Amino acid sequence: MSRRSRSRRSRSRRSALVGLLSCAAWVPAVVLVGCSDDPGDEDEGSTSAATLAPEVCPSEQPVLRVDLIDDAVAALEAERGPGQRYFEINATDDLVNLFVVGDADGEVVPYVFLGGELSSEAPATGAEGNTFTADRLAFDPLKVTSCVADRLEAATLIAFEVLAGADGNVQYSVITRSTAGGRLISTVGPAGAIVGVQAVG
């Protein structure tokens, strides 16, 4: 398969994902927090999930390609230079999407890492919101989705996403689809513990 064909395939998969997941975009309004440390601060529709997760999540080969995120970041920063700022990174069952701050104000450049190759599309404008650098990434790829997979075993894992908080730290979440078609966003810790669950349709 040619690089051009792979790039076209990557773009169509990324576009389909972003269309499916209204939460998986780079505008700041999409950052969703399942619950806070204070149960009284929970939004309607959010459910505390502390009782759902075991203290230690099992090490399992992930369904979603969270294990490729480090390679994807390394490939992107080899091409663009170190210290890039990201609006979002997400992983599906076969690829990694990266949304990086472009050269012009308000510009975002989407990249896809698929089959060990990095491809990109033309920059888009109008991007804003919190960003993070790669040194903020600190999760166990064998555990970060395993509690969600075990506890919501009837659901289909759609994507793992990394979004930026206001302080430059990151938030990890796993998006799943139930057999009835509804979606859940499970906020997880770096070792997979579920800290919040929110229904999004």
C-alpha positions in Angstrom: 0.0 0.0 0.0 1.4 3.4 -0.9 2.0 6.2 1.6 -0.6 8.2 -0.1 -3.2 5.4 0.3 -2.3 5.0 3.9 -2.6 8.7 4.5 -6.0 8.7 2.9 -7.1 5.7 5.0 -5.8 7.5 8.1 -7.6 10.7 7.4 -10.9 8.9 6.8 -10.6 7.0 10.0 -9.7 10.1 12.0 -12.6 12.0 10.5 -15.0 9.2 11.3 -13.8 9.1 14.9 -14.1 12.8 15.4 -17.5 12.8 13.9 -18.6 9.9 16.1 -17.1 11.4 19.3 -18.3 14.9 19.9 -16.0 14.8 22.9 -12.9 14.0 20.9 -12.1 17.4 19.4 -9.6 20.1 20.2 -11.9 22.9 21.2 -11.9 23.5 25.0 -15.6 23.0 25.5 -15.1 19.3 24.9 -13.1 18.7 28.1 -15.4 16.6 30.3 -14.7 15.7 33.9 -16.6 12.8 35.2 -16.5 13.8 38.9 -14.6 15.8 41.4 -13.0 15.0 44.7 -16.1 16.4 46.4 -19.2 14.3 45.7 -21.3 17.5 46.3 -19.6 19.1 43.2 -20.7 16.4 40.7 -22.7 17.5 37.7 -26.0 15.9 36.9 -25.5 12.9 34.7 -22.1 12.2 36.3 -21.6 9.2 38.5 -18.8 8.6 41.0 -17.1 5.4 40.0 -14.7 4.9 42.9 -16.6 1.7 44.0 -16.4 0.3 40.4 -12.6 0.0 40.2 -10.3 -2.3 42.1 -7.4 -0.7 43.8 -5.0 -2.1 41.3 -6.0 -2.6 37.6 -4.7 -5.7 35.9 -2.0 -5.6 33.3 -3.6 -6.5 29.9 -2.7 -6.1 26.3 -4.8 -3.0 25.4 -7.6 -3.2 22.8 -6.9 0.5 22.0 -3.5 1.4 20.7 -2.4 3.3 23.8 0.9 1.4 23.5 1.7 3.4 20.3 1.3 6.9 21.8 4.9 7.2 22.8 6.0 6.1 19.3 3.6 8.5 17.7 4.8 11.4 19.8 8.5 10.5 19.1 7.8 10.5 15.3 5.9 13.8 15.4 8.6 15.5 17.4 11.4 14.1 15.2 9.6 15.8 12.3 8.6 19.1 14.0 11.1 19.4 16.8 10.9 18.7 20.5 8.7 20.5 22.9 5.5 20.5 20.8 2.3 21.6 22.4 -0.7 19.3 22.0 -4.4 20.1 22.2 -5.3 16.4 22.3 -3.9 12.9 21.6 -6.2 9.9 21.2 -5.9 6.3 20.3 -8.4 4.0 18.6 -8.1 0.3 18.0 -5.6 0.7 15.2 -4.1 4.3 15.2 -3.1 7.3 17.1 -4.4 10.9 16.4 -2.4 13.9 17.5 -3.6 17.5 17.4 -0.6 19.9 17.7 -0.4 23.6 17.9 0.6 25.0 14.5 3.0 27.8 13.5 0.3 30.5 13.2 -1.9 31.9 16.0 -5.0 29.7 16.4 -3.7 27.0 14.2 -3.9 23.3 14.8 -2.2 20.6 12.7 -3.8 17.1 12.8 -1.5 14.1 12.5 -2.2 10.4 12.3 0.2 7.6 13.3 -0.7 4.3 11.6 1.3 1.3 10.7 4.5 2.9 12.0 4.1 5.9 9.7 3.2 9.5 10.5 1.0 11.5 8.1 -0.7 14.9 8.4 -3.4 17.1 7.0 -3.4 20.8 6.2 -3.6 23.0 9.3 -7.0 24.2 10.5 -7.6 27.6 12.1 -9.7 28.8 15.0 -8.1 26.4 17.5 -8.0 27.5 21.2 -7.9 26.0 24.6 -5.5 24.3 27.0 -2.4 22.5 25.7 0.2 20.1 27.2 3.6 18.9 26.3 4.7 15.3 25.9 6.6 15.3 29.2 3.2 15.4 31.0 2.3 12.0 29.7 2.8 9.4 32.4 0.5 6.3 32.1 0.8 2.6 32.1 -0.3 1.4 28.6 -1.1 -2.1 30.0 -3.3 -0.8 32.8 -4.8 2.6 31.8 -7.8 1.0 29.9 -8.0 -2.3 31.7 -10.3 -1.4 34.5 -12.8 0.1 32.1 -12.6 -3.0 29.8 -13.1 -5.3 32.8 -15.9 -3.4 34.6 -17.8 -2.4 31.4 -17.3 -5.7 29.7 -20.5 -5.5 27.7 -19.4 -2.2 26.2 -17.2 -1.5 23.2 -14.1 0.6 23.7 -14.0 3.3 21.1 -11.1 5.6 22.1 -8.6 6.6 24.7 -8.0 10.3 24.9 -5.6 12.7 26.5 -6.8 16.2 27.1 -5.1 19.2 28.8 -6.2 20.7 32.1 -5.9 24.4 32.9 -2.6 23.9 34.6 -0.9 22.1 31.8 -1.5 18.7 33.3 -3.4 16.0 31.5 -6.6 14.1 31.9 -7.1 10.6 30.7 -10.4 9.1 29.6 -11.8 6.1 27.9 -14.9 6.4 25.6 -17.1 3.4 25.3 -20.3 2.5 23.5 -23.0 0.4 25.1 -24.9 -2.4 23.4 -27.9 0.0 23.4 -25.8 2.6 21.5 -25.2 5.1 24.3 -21.7 6.4 25.1 -19.9 6.7 28.4 -16.8 8.7 29.2 -14.8 7.1 32.0 -12.1 9.4 33.5 -9.2 7.2 34.6 -6.0 7.6 36.5 -2.6 6.8 34.9 -2.8 3.2 36.2 -6.4 2.8 35.0 -8.4 3.4 38.2 -11.8 4.8 37.3 -12.4 8.1 39.0 -15.6 9.2 37.2 -18.1 8.1 34.6 -20.3 10.4 32.5 -23.1 9.5 30.1 -22.9 11.5 26.9 -25.8 10.0 24.9 
